[in-house]
Amino acid sequence: MSNKKNKIIYLIATGLLTALLLMSAGMDIFYNDMVSELYTKLGYPTNIIYPIGFVKILGVIAIWSKKANTLKKLAYAGFFFSFVLALGAHVSENDGGFVPAVIGIVLLAISYMFNEKIISS
């Protein structure tokens, strides 16, 4: 596949991933009461919601960064674990809320793989 196609796929996947993460961070920050109910239902502490929203924003900045490759990989890893844990929590609660986590994992994998292809070429 040409480098141009790799960049287009990377930009689309990363753009969609960014939209998902920024919407999630917005929910954490601006709709904290609603998110708190969900966190309580899933068994998570509610005092971590604001920091998680802030870290999501920092992670998005790291993923789009062209300078800090190690930081970018840490952000990808952090989002991977976050999505996997969200998937597990929603599946164990059987509440049907696992779809965004699955979408996040798929977009994250595509973004990461095509980022690596772009770097190596």
Short mmCIF file of the C-alpha atoms (twelve columns), coordinates in Angstrom:
data_MODEL
# 
_entry.id   MODEL 
# 
loop_
_atom_site.group_PDB 
_atom_site.id 
_atom_site.type_symbol 
_atom_site.label_atom_id 
_atom_site.label_alt_id 
_atom_site.label_comp_id 
_atom_site.label_asym_id 
_atom_site.label_seq_id 
_atom_site.Cartn_x 
_atom_site.Cartn_y 
_atom_site.Cartn_z 
_atom_site.pdbx_PDB_model_num 
ATOM 1   C CA . MET A 1   0.000   0.000  0.000  1 
ATOM 2   C CA . SER A 2   1.301   3.437  -0.835 1 
ATOM 3   C CA . ASN A 3   2.437   5.818  1.869  1 
ATOM 4   C CA . LYS A 4   -0.306  8.274  0.851  1 
ATOM 5   C CA . LYS A 5   -3.032  5.643  1.421  1 
ATOM 6   C CA . ASN A 6   -1.455  4.742  4.768  1 
ATOM 7   C CA . LYS A 7   -1.590  8.395  5.835  1 
ATOM 8   C CA . ILE A 8   -5.224  8.742  4.769  1 
ATOM 9   C CA . ILE A 9   -6.250  5.616  6.697  1 
ATOM 10  C CA . TYR A 10  -4.241  6.824  9.715  1 
ATOM 11  C CA . LEU A 11  -5.861  10.269 9.606  1 
ATOM 12  C CA . ILE A 12  -9.398  8.884  9.305  1 
ATOM 13  C CA . ALA A 13  -8.959  6.318  12.101 1 
ATOM 14  C CA . THR A 14  -7.157  8.775  14.371 1 
ATOM 15  C CA . GLY A 15  -9.744  11.467 13.672 1 
ATOM 16  C CA . LEU A 16  -12.616 9.148  14.576 1 
ATOM 17  C CA . LEU A 17  -10.728 7.947  17.663 1 
ATOM 18  C CA . THR A 18  -10.138 11.575 18.656 1 
ATOM 19  C CA . ALA A 19  -13.845 12.356 18.287 1 
ATOM 20  C CA . LEU A 20  -14.755 9.361  20.457 1 
ATOM 21  C CA . LEU A 21  -12.238 10.289 23.144 1 
ATOM 22  C CA . LEU A 22  -13.105 13.988 23.200 1 
ATOM 23  C CA . MET A 23  -16.811 13.189 23.466 1 
ATOM 24  C CA . SER A 24  -16.003 10.845 26.337 1 
ATOM 25  C CA . ALA A 25  -13.809 13.458 28.037 1 
ATOM 26  C CA . GLY A 26  -16.582 16.021 27.570 1 
ATOM 27  C CA . MET A 27  -19.022 13.676 29.257 1 
ATOM 28  C CA . ASP A 28  -16.581 13.167 32.138 1 
ATOM 29  C CA . ILE A 29  -16.092 16.894 32.643 1 
ATOM 30  C CA . PHE A 30  -19.459 18.481 31.782 1 
ATOM 31  C CA . TYR A 31  -21.919 15.699 32.690 1 
ATOM 32  C CA . ASN A 32  -20.180 14.467 35.812 1 
ATOM 33  C CA . ASP A 33  -23.409 13.575 37.667 1 
ATOM 34  C CA . MET A 34  -24.578 11.252 34.910 1 
ATOM 35  C CA . VAL A 35  -21.137 9.663  34.547 1 
ATOM 36  C CA . SER A 36  -20.924 9.250  38.337 1 
ATOM 37  C CA . GLU A 37  -24.081 7.128  38.288 1 
ATOM 38  C CA . LEU A 38  -22.571 4.874  35.631 1 
ATOM 39  C CA . TYR A 39  -19.244 4.593  37.490 1 
ATOM 40  C CA . THR A 40  -21.095 3.668  40.694 1 
ATOM 41  C CA . LYS A 41  -23.120 1.037  38.822 1 
ATOM 42  C CA . LEU A 42  -19.924 -0.428 37.344 1 
ATOM 43  C CA . GLY A 43  -18.168 -0.393 40.729 1 
ATOM 44  C CA . TYR A 44  -15.607 2.323  39.979 1 
ATOM 45  C CA . PRO A 45  -14.790 5.196  42.345 1 
ATOM 46  C CA . THR A 46  -16.344 8.470  41.218 1 
ATOM 47  C CA . ASN A 47  -13.481 10.690 42.359 1 
ATOM 48  C CA . ILE A 48  -11.411 9.658  39.325 1 
ATOM 49  C CA . ILE A 49  -13.832 10.976 36.691 1 
ATOM 50  C CA . TYR A 50  -12.393 14.493 36.310 1 
ATOM 51  C CA . PRO A 51  -8.758  13.284 36.202 1 
ATOM 52  C CA . ILE A 52  -9.660  10.625 33.634 1 
ATOM 53  C CA . GLY A 53  -11.366 13.248 31.441 1 
ATOM 54  C CA . PHE A 54  -8.281  15.453 31.654 1 
ATOM 55  C CA . VAL A 55  -5.928  12.546 30.870 1 
ATOM 56  C CA . LYS A 56  -8.024  11.601 27.824 1 
ATOM 57  C CA . ILE A 57  -7.448  15.097 26.447 1 
ATOM 58  C CA . LEU A 58  -3.707  14.859 27.147 1 
ATOM 59  C CA . GLY A 59  -3.620  11.429 25.487 1 
ATOM 60  C CA . VAL A 60  -5.265  12.789 22.340 1 
ATOM 61  C CA . ILE A 61  -2.656  15.567 22.227 1 
ATOM 62  C CA . ALA A 62  0.098   12.947 22.611 1 
ATOM 63  C CA . ILE A 63  -1.300  10.778 19.811 1 
ATOM 64  C CA . TRP A 64  -1.322  13.725 17.397 1 
ATOM 65  C CA . SER A 65  2.164   14.819 18.448 1 
ATOM 66  C CA . LYS A 66  4.917   14.270 15.913 1 
ATOM 67  C CA . LYS A 67  7.799   14.886 18.326 1 
ATOM 68  C CA . ALA A 68  7.281   12.615 21.344 1 
ATOM 69  C CA . ASN A 69  7.066   9.069  19.946 1 
ATOM 70  C CA . THR A 70  7.547   7.410  23.359 1 
ATOM 71  C CA . LEU A 71  4.775   9.528  24.851 1 
ATOM 72  C CA . LYS A 72  2.569   8.672  21.865 1 
ATOM 73  C CA . LYS A 73  3.105   4.944  22.460 1 
ATOM 74  C CA . LEU A 74  2.291   5.375  26.161 1 
ATOM 75  C CA . ALA A 75  -0.943  7.129  25.203 1 
ATOM 76  C CA . TYR A 76  -1.866  4.290  22.832 1 
ATOM 77  C CA . ALA A 77  -1.148  1.757  25.596 1 
ATOM 78  C CA . GLY A 78  -3.154  3.707  28.157 1 
ATOM 79  C CA . PHE A 79  -6.140  3.981  25.836 1 
ATOM 80  C CA . PHE A 80  -5.898  0.272  25.026 1 
ATOM 81  C CA . PHE A 81  -6.081  -0.698 28.689 1 
ATOM 82  C CA . SER A 82  -8.872  1.818  29.290 1 
ATOM 83  C CA . PHE A 83  -10.957 0.407  26.437 1 
ATOM 84  C CA . VAL A 84  -10.341 -3.208 27.473 1 
ATOM 85  C CA . LEU A 85  -11.298 -2.455 31.084 1 
ATOM 86  C CA . ALA A 86  -14.418 -0.583 29.924 1 
ATOM 87  C CA . LEU A 87  -15.341 -3.518 27.706 1 
ATOM 88  C CA . GLY A 88  -14.916 -5.963 30.585 1 
ATOM 89  C CA . ALA A 89  -16.909 -3.810 33.003 1 
ATOM 90  C CA . HIS A 90  -19.830 -3.376 30.603 1 
ATOM 91  C CA . VAL A 91  -19.871 -7.049 29.608 1 
ATOM 92  C CA . SER A 92  -19.803 -8.180 33.250 1 
ATOM 93  C CA . GLU A 93  -22.629 -5.738 34.067 1 
ATOM 94  C CA . ASN A 94  -24.500 -6.887 30.916 1 
ATOM 95  C CA . ASP A 95  -25.737 -3.353 30.290 1 
ATOM 96  C CA . GLY A 96  -25.100 -3.185 26.535 1 
ATOM 97  C CA . GLY A 97  -22.697 -0.271 26.917 1 
ATOM 98  C CA . PHE A 98  -19.735 -2.171 25.504 1 
ATOM 99  C CA . VAL A 99  -20.131 -0.996 21.885 1 
ATOM 100 C CA . PRO A 100 -18.121 2.271  22.263 1 
ATOM 101 C CA . ALA A 101 -15.286 0.278  23.883 1 
ATOM 102 C CA . VAL A 102 -15.208 -2.166 20.958 1 
ATOM 103 C CA . ILE A 103 -15.256 0.720  18.470 1 
ATOM 104 C CA . GLY A 104 -12.472 2.384  20.449 1 
ATOM 105 C CA . ILE A 105 -10.317 -0.765 20.386 1 
ATOM 106 C CA . VAL A 106 -10.774 -1.149 16.618 1 
ATOM 107 C CA . LEU A 107 -10.013 2.523  15.861 1 
ATOM 108 C CA . LEU A 108 -7.068  2.478  18.253 1 
ATOM 109 C CA . ALA A 109 -5.598  -0.632 16.591 1 
ATOM 110 C CA . ILE A 110 -5.986  0.838  13.098 1 
ATOM 111 C CA . SER A 111 -4.523  4.186  14.168 1 
ATOM 112 C CA . TYR A 112 -1.560  2.525  15.883 1 
ATOM 113 C CA . MET A 113 -0.800  0.103  13.030 1 
ATOM 114 C CA . PHE A 114 -0.904  2.784  10.357 1 
ATOM 115 C CA . ASN A 115 1.087   5.194  12.503 1 
ATOM 116 C CA . GLU A 116 3.810   2.522  12.683 1 
ATOM 117 C CA . LYS A 117 3.639   1.997  8.905  1 
ATOM 118 C CA . ILE A 118 4.050   5.723  8.309  1 
ATOM 119 C CA . ILE A 119 7.005   5.953  10.715 1 
ATOM 120 C CA . SER A 120 8.781   2.957  9.193  1 
ATOM 121 C CA . SER A 121 8.431   4.146  5.602  1 
# 
